Structure formats: C-alpha cells, structure tokens
Amino acid sequence: KAMDLLYPSLVVLGEKIGGSSGIELAAEMIRRSPSTPIILFITQDTPDMLRSAMRLGITEYLTLPLGANDVRRAVENSLDLARLRRDAVLLESRRQTASLQRRLDELETLTRLGRTVTGTLDIDAVLTAVVEAAVELTSAEEGSLLLLDRETGELYMRAARNFQEEFVRTFRLPVKDTMAGSVIRSGQSILLDENTPQKIKTTYLVQSLLYVPLVLNGQVFGVLGVDNRQNRLPFTDHHVKLITALAEFAVIALENSRMYSETAAERSKL
C-alpha cells in the first residue's frame, strides 16, 4: 500500500545507495517519519560515522563481520524501540486530549453558571450553583460559601455542598484565629494540602483546603471554599484561578440581589 511505503515499520540502509549517502537518506526519512526505526549498514565503523548516526537518532547499525544473530538482534531492538516511541506518543496524545477535555468542561461549567447568574433572581439557587460548580471543577468532597455577619462579626454558611443540613444551619465561625477569618482580614487566598492538615472550628480535619475571598469595592465580606476530608489529592494554583472566577460570580449575584431589593423597597415607598 502507498501508506505502508510512506511509513514503513523498519528501514535498513546501506552506507552508500546509488551514489547517495545512507546518512543523508536516513536524515530525510527521519524528517518525514520520526518514529520509523532505521538500521544503518556500514562497512567500517568510524567515530565520525557513529556520531552522525547518534545525532540523527538511528536506532541500530551493522558492520562486518556480520552474522544472522546480529541482524536479528538489531531488528528486534529497533522494533522494540519503535514500539516504545509510539506508545509514548500515544500516551502523551491521550494526556493532551484529556487536558483539553477538562478545559472544555471547565469552560462549559463557567458559561452555564454565567447564564444562571444573569438569568435568575433566586439568590439561593445562584449561590448553590456557585458552590456546586466549585466542587465539580476541583473534584472536592465539600464546598461552602461563608458570609460575614456584620452584627456578630462571625461567618455563617450561606450555601453548601455535601454538608449536613443541621451543620449548615448552626455553623458559626469567628473571624479571629481561623483560616477563613484570615482570608477576611488579609483578602488573600489560602491553599493547604495533605502535609498541613488543619482543624476547622475544632469539628473536623481536612486533608486539603482552598479558600478564596469574596470582594466588593475593596471590602472582603465572605469566603468561597472547597475541602477534602479523606481524599489526599491536593488543590493546585489552577484550582485557585477557577475558584476565584466562581467567587466573582457569587459577588455579582449578591450585589444584583441587594440592588434589586433596594429598588423594590423604593418602589414600595413610591
């Protein structure tokens, strides 16, 4: 077949072929098909010839005196190396494809969430969608959105995923001496991994945790976070970027809800 001629399984070249150099032909073949193994047959191995062959990536070379076992060994080694190369390329291709699919899934999740933020006035639904997206994009076990109660100075859980309802309803976290509180005070994200397990309000240990601030007009008024209690897979800087984008959605939704409430109140007065 024409395709088999273009991409052979193995090529054996002589030192000279029809007045052309075998090294030059090998270089041209390698440019066309880098994964094809090439065996070079030379009458006498010299340091310059071996260096040229190594630079090109020729898999094996044969020289006189030559036996059947030498040929078989060279062919088997070349085919094994070619198979390893193809497997490595295929594995990397699959990794790149999986990475691209993850990015597409992330984009779809963010787009869907954006439509939710702009398409509904149900703040509970929007904040729940934000937390669910945070858990989905980071493969976390739990997610929560904490808001600052200005009267008590404590954080309460406004939306959550995979927490018990009673826990969410009664959750109160002081700003002082807590990780979530440090995000409120500093306005900086916190990223912890399995090497630094921490206790949240002395109620449960986490193996990894990520908190990002909710910021409006330079003021931090809440925290969006995800954590793993059992899973030791750490969060990454890429996850920080994703959760930060989700936090911005939450801020927009909360601000829209506040402005709508104020407008409704003014209408009632009028």
Sequence and secondary structure as in RCSB ss.txt:
>XXXX:A:sequence
KAMDLLYPSLVVLGEKIGGSSGIELAAEMIRRSPSTPIILFITQDTPDMLRSAMRLGITEYLTLPLGANDVRRAV
ENSLDLARLRRDAVLLESRRQTASLQRRLDELETLTRLGRTVTGTLDIDAVLTAVVEAAVELTSAEEGSLLLLDR
ETGELYMRAARNFQEEFVRTFRLPVKDTMAGSVIRSGQSILLDENTPQKIKTTYLVQSLLYVPLVLNGQVFGVLG
VDNRQNRLPFTDHHVKLITALAEFAVIALENSRMYSETAAERSKL
>XXXX:A:secstr
 HHHHHS S EEEESEETTEEHHHHHHHHHHH TTS EEEEESS  HHHHHHHHHHT  EEEESS  HHHHHHHH
HHHHHHHHHHHHHHHHHHHHHHHHHHHHHHHHHHHHHHHHHHHH   HHHHHHHHHHHHHHHHT SEEEEEEEET
TTTEEEEEEEESS HHHHHH EEESTTSHHHHHHHH   EEE TTS EEETTTEEESEEEEEEEEETTEEEEEEE
EEESS      HHHHHHHHHHHHHHHHHHHHHHHHHHHHHHHHH 
